[in-house]
Amino acid sequence: MEDLIAELDFSVVDLMLDVGHATKDSVELPPERRALSFLEKYWSQVHYLELKDWNETSDLNTQLGEGYTDCPGIFNLMSSQGYYGWLTVEQNGNDGWRLGRSPLECAKISRNFIREHLGA
């Protein structure tokens, strides 16, 4: 990823970060630091965020706040940098059935987490 970013012309390209995939796939750091570390380094080039969480048990079907993604840290960075752009909350699949949750309940868990930590 670092090599690709080094080749980009940021006058014509913006970055977007899926924080769940960054947490899962950027293996050079502990999971809790992965997405936030990327954002801290490339904040000025990132123009769009997709919120998702990840853990080994439910993979990317994890509701916000139930995985390793440091969402409160990301929210703090957004606030300190004055980010008022769009956010997408992606809920892959529905691992909630295994936990006895409906898709609506899973969506509400993520929504309530955002409201609690971001005030949205």
Secondary structure, DSSP 8 states (H G I E B T S, - for coil): -HHHHHH--TTT--EEEEHHHHHHH-TTS-HHHHHHHHHHHHGGGEEEEEE-EEETTTEEEE-TTSSS--HHHHHHHHHHHT--S-EEE---S-GGGGGT--HHHHHHHHHHHHHHHH--
